[in-house]
């Protein structure tokens, strides 16, 4: 590939907490483009902080004319900074401010800026139901007003938030292929047909992604809907009173429960309990983002009791070491996929095939069935 066929010289910046992830992405890019081990596409950037907690961004090389990709995990609470002598974990707000600082430090010199933000900042605050802020829409408008031309995210809580920036790029990617590949790699006795496997949506919001799995695999779909108590608010939301199941008989079938995230885990465990009570053979859980905001004890207990068999979760957000050590947890590596996206966009090629991997999924399933 001739150099002048690229949109601009490729440069990647990884925000704090993304160092290992970006290193893997860089290794793939170097391999595909025949770069030696000493070279790198990663540009070094820092966000040093003053004792008060204020910060600034420093980029240690020119960005003039570059095709810049900034990777940011706004939900990495494993990184800290010192403020008034205290070690403070970085919040999503801290990460987002640092992202804007790095963009500002480029001084408008890059030819194109793309932000890869796997879990969309404030993505759960995507609509207004009362006198409340529209944080996700405001964040997207801030980024585009600073010169960001494209935003790439994964499994957005509600992708319709892109309506806030209709003249800019917004790609919502789903890790369907990678999830299924991990399942078939870790479970060698699963049968993919309507008699032995079902896809379950844990609520109405997850129906879209669950329908995709169901359609691609040619298996049945079931769902739960959440019955909430709208008379009270606990921790900022109306509590769930019950999950009601809608779907076909589950006796003797394996099920895949598909959702975008695990926060406290109460909903997904309650759904899994009901699935087992309704006769499900095994319960496999697919989640793009495993936040695990509360204790892991409930997951340990549920797994020990046979409520679920395995949780498959991407490495798009930070996982503390004790999560990675759990036997019920399987991390799905997305570094190669993101490297593919960066490499393709840098060459100004379409990523449609990457966003809709139906052919690859069918090839994967056929190969598994042959074995």
N, C-alpha and C positions, 0 to 999 in steps of 0.2 A: 504493500500500500504506500503510495507516494505521500510525502509529508504534506504537500499542498492540498491534498484531498480532505484534510482534517479541518474542522471549523477553526481551531486555534490550538496552540500548544497546550497539552493537557496538564492540569495541575489539580491536586487533591489536597484539601485541608481537613484534618480530623479534629473535631472539638474535644475538649477534655473528657476523658472516659472512653473515647472511641479509639485509642491508640492501637490496641491489639486487633480490633476489627479492621481498621484502615490498613494496618500492615499486611493482613491477609489479602485485602483487595489489591493493594499495591503489588504483591507477589504475582497475582494472576495477570495483572496488566503488563508487568515486565515480561512474564513468560510468553504471553500472546504477541507482544511487540518486539521480542528478541532483544531485550535490554539486559545488560550484564547485572550481576548481583550488587555491584557498588552503586548503580544508578537508582533513582527513585522518582516517582511521580508525586510524592508527598512533599508539600511545602510546609515548613515549620512555622507555626504561629503560636503565640502565647497570650494569655490574659492575666498578667500579674495584678495583684491587689494591694491596696494600701491598708494600713492597720484598721481603718474605719470600715473596711469591707468594700469600698469603692474600687473600681477596676479600670483598666484600659487594655486595648489590644495592640499587639506588635506582630507584624509579619516580617520575616527575616530575608525575604527575597522579592524581587519585582514581580508584580502581577500584570504588568502592561501587556495587553494583547492576548492574555491567557484565556483558555476555556476552563473556568474554575468550578470545581465541585466541592461543596462543603458538606461534610457528614456530621450530623448532630444528634446525639441521644439526649433529649431533654429530660429523660426520666432516670438518669443515672445518679442515684443517691450515694453511690460508692466513692465519689470524689468529694473532697472537702476543701475549704479555704479557711484562713485564720482571720477572725474579726474580733477586735478588742481582746486579743489573747485567747479566744476560744476557737476550737475547731468546729466549723459549721458545715453540715452536708449541703451540697448544692441542690437547690430546689429547681423545678421546671422553669420558674421565673428567672433564676440565676443563669441557667443554661441558655435561655432565649436571649437574655441581655448580652451574654458573651457572643452569641452568634451574630447579633446586630453589630457588636463592636468590631468583630473581624471583618464583616462586610464593609463597615465604615472605614476600616484601616486600609482597604484596597484602594480607596480614593477614586472609585469609578474607573479605574484603569483596565480591569479585565474586559475582554471582548464579550464574554457571556458568563453569568453567574447562575449556577443551579444549586439548589439546596436539597439535600437528601435527608429528610427528617422522618425516620421509620415510623415512629408513633407521633402523630400530629399534635403539636403543642396546643393545649386547651381544646382538643378535638371533641371532648365530651361536653363542652359548653358551646354547642353549635347552633342552638336555636333559643328563641325567647318565648317563655311561657308565662312570664309575669314582668314586673319592673326589674329586669336583670340585664346584665351586660352580655354582649355577643363577642366573647373574647377571641374565639378562633378566627372569625371573620376579620376582626381588627388586626390580629397577628399577621394574617395573610396579606392584608393591605399594607401593613408596615413593611414587610419584606419586599413586596413588589415596588413600593415607592422608593426603596433604597437601591433598586436596580436588579433585583432577582428576576430572571426571565422564566425560570421553571422550578416548580416545587414537586418533588417526588416523595410520596409517602406510601405506607403500607396499611391496608385494611382500615381505612379511615372510618371512624365511628359513624359518620354520615357524610359521604362524599359530595353531597349537594352543597356543602359549605364552599365549594369551588365557585359557586355563583357570585361570591364576593369579589372574585378577580377574573371576570369573564374573558379578558383580553390577554391573559397570561397562561402559561403552561401549568397544568396540574395533573399529575399522573398518580392514580390510586392503584397500587399493585397488590395482588393477593398471592400468598405463597403456596398455592394449591399443589403444584407439582412437587415442591420440596417436602411438603407435609406427607403426601402419599408415598414418596420415595423413602422417607424415613420410616413410615409405618411398615412398608413391605420389607425393608431391610431388617427391622427389629422383630417382626412377627412373621414367622415362616409357615404358619398354618391357617392363614385367613383365606376365606373363599369370597371372591368378589362377584356375587350374583344376587338377585332379588330374594332368593330363598334363605340366604345366610347372612346378609349384611344390610343394614339400614343407616341412613344419615339422619341425625336428629338436630333440630334447631332448638336451643334452650329458651329462646324467646322470639318475639315478633321481629326485633331488630336484626337478628342473625339469619333471617329467612333467605335473603339474597345470596349470601355466601354458601349456605347449606344447599340451596337449589342448584347451585353450580356443581358442587360435588355430586349431588344426586343425578343430575343430567349427564355429566361426563362419564360417570361410572355405570349408569343404567340401573340404578337401584332405587328403592322406595325412600320416601321422605316423611318424617314425622316431626311434630313440633310441640313445644310447650308455650303457653301464654301466661304472663305474670298477672296475678290478681293482687293489686296493691291497695293499701289503706290510704286513701287520699285525704283523710281527715287529720292526719298527723305528719310531722316531718322529723326524721331522725338522721343525724349526720348529713343534713342538706338534701335528703331525698325521702320520698314516700316509701315506707317499708313494704316488702313483699309478704303477703299473707299466705299465698299458696301458688304452686306451679300446676297448671292443668294440662294434661296430655291430650293431644289430638293426633291420631294416626293408627296404623295397622297393628296387628298383634305382634308382640316382640319375642314370644317364647322361642328359645333356642337360637336366637340371632345375635351376632355381634353387632354393636352399634358404634358409630363415630359421632361424637358430639362436637359441633363446630361453633366456635365463638371468636370474637376479636380479642378479648382479654380476660384475664383472671385478676380481680382486685382483691377482695377479701376471700373469695372462694366459696362463700356460703351458698350462692345460687347454683353454681356448677355441681357442688356436692349434693345439694337437695335434688337436683335433676337426676344425678347419677343414682341416688338412692331409689327414686321412683322407677327408674328404668330397670334396676335389678328386681324390684318388687313386681314389675310387670313381666318378668321372665327373661330379660336380656341375658345372654350368655356371658359376654365380655363388654366392657365399656372403655373405649379409647377416646381421649379428649384432645382435640386440636385447638390450640389458641395461639394467635400471632404474638401476643404480648403477655408474658407472665409477670405481673407486678408483685403478687404475693405480699400485699401490704400488711397483713397480719401474720400471726404465728403459723408455722408449718405443721403444728401438732395435729390439726384437724385433718390435714391431708394424709399424714402418717397413719392416723387412726382409721380413716376411710379406706385407705389402700389395704391395711392389715385386715380389715373386715370384708374385703372383696368388693367394695362399692365401685371402684374403678380399677383398671389394670395399668394404664399408662397415660401420662400427659405429655403430648408432643408440643414443644414450644420453640419458637425461633430465638436466635441470639441477637435480635434487632434491638432489644433493650437489655439493660444490665441485670445479671443474676448473681446474687451473692453466693459464695462458695458452698454454703450448706445446702442450697437448692440443687446445685450441680451434683452433689454427692448422693442425692436421694435415688433409690432404685426405681421409683415410680416416675422419674423425670427423664425425658429424652430431649436434648437440645438439638434443634435443626439449624444447621449452619447456612446463613444466607449471604456470606461474603462473595462467593463466586457469582451468584445471581446479580448482586449489586455491581460487581466488576463488569459483567456482561452489559448491564444497562449503561454504565459510564462509557465503556468502550464503543458501544453502538451509537450513543448520542454524540460523542465526540467526533464520530465520522459522519454525522448528520444523516444517519440511517434511521429507518422506522423501527420502533420497539414494539410494534403491534403483536408480533409473534411471541415476544417475551411476556407480554401482558395476557395473552390468551394461549396457554400451553396445551390445548386439547390434543394435538397430534403427539406431543411428547408423553402425555399421560396415557394415551391408548397404547403407545409403544412400550411404556413402562409396565402396564398391566399385562399386556400380551407376553412380554418376556418373563414376568413373574409366573403367569399361568403355565408357560411352557416348562418351567422348572418343576 
